[in-house]
């Protein structure tokens, strides 16, 4: 994992659980102890990106958002639209 100590409030980060992209969200604040708070929840992340006090098999972590992350979310959104469309009226 990379060091995220350069993040400032307002930067976008991608939230992962395991190897699955959950969401793209913004850094809301940095605590005096150096923990990173993201989104509207009260979850804190360490400078290495891992969620504070997370001990599960599917660790949650954050990384700076890239174009590839945005493309993956858009692709998943389009697939959900296609799978939810009834093609009976088109035939």
N, C-alpha and C positions, 0 to 999 in steps of 0.2 A: 504494500500500500504506500501511497505517496503522502508526503507531509502536507497537510491542509492549513497550516498556520497562516498562510497568506490570504485566506478568505476574509471577506468583509461583509457586513450586512448588506443584503441586496444581490449578492452573487447567486447564480443558479447552480444547483447541485442535483445530481441524479441519485435517487434513493433506490438501493438494491435490497432484496431479501434473497439470500442464496445467490443464484446467478440470474435472477429474474428482475427486470426493471419494474419497479412499482410506480414511481412517479418522478416528475421533475418539479422541484420546489425551490424556494429561495431561502437563503440564510437570513434569519430574523435578528439574531444577536450573537455576540461572543461574550461568554461569561468572564469575569475577572480571573477565574482559574484556567481559562483557555478552552473551555468546552464550547462546541458549536451547537446552537439551537436552530432548528430548521422548521419551516412550515408553521402551522397554527397550533400544533401539539406542544407538549412539554418534553419531547425527547431530546436528549443531549448526545452529541457525538464527540469522540476524542479527536485529537489532532491527526491521528492516523486514519480517520474515517470510520472506525468501528463505533457502533452504538455503545454508550456507556452502560456497564453492567449487563451486557448481553452475553448469555452463556448457552444459547440454543444451538442446535445443529445448523440451522439456516440463519447465519448471522446477518444482521442488517448493517449496512454501511453506506456511506455517501462518497461520491467522486464528483469532480467538476464536470458540468454538462458539456457534451461535445455534439457535433452534428450527427454522428452515428446514433447517439442516444435519442435525439429528436426523430430521426428517420425510423428507428425501431418502434417508437411510440405511435408514430403516424401509420406505419404499416399495420400494427396491431389494431388501431382504430378502424382502418379500412376493412380489414378482415372481419371484424365484428359487424360492420355494416352489411357486408356481403352475406355473411352467414345468417344474419337476421332478416334478410329479404326473402319474401315468398315469390318464387319465380313462376307460380301457377298462372298468374294473370298475364305473363309475357308470352305464353305459348298458345 
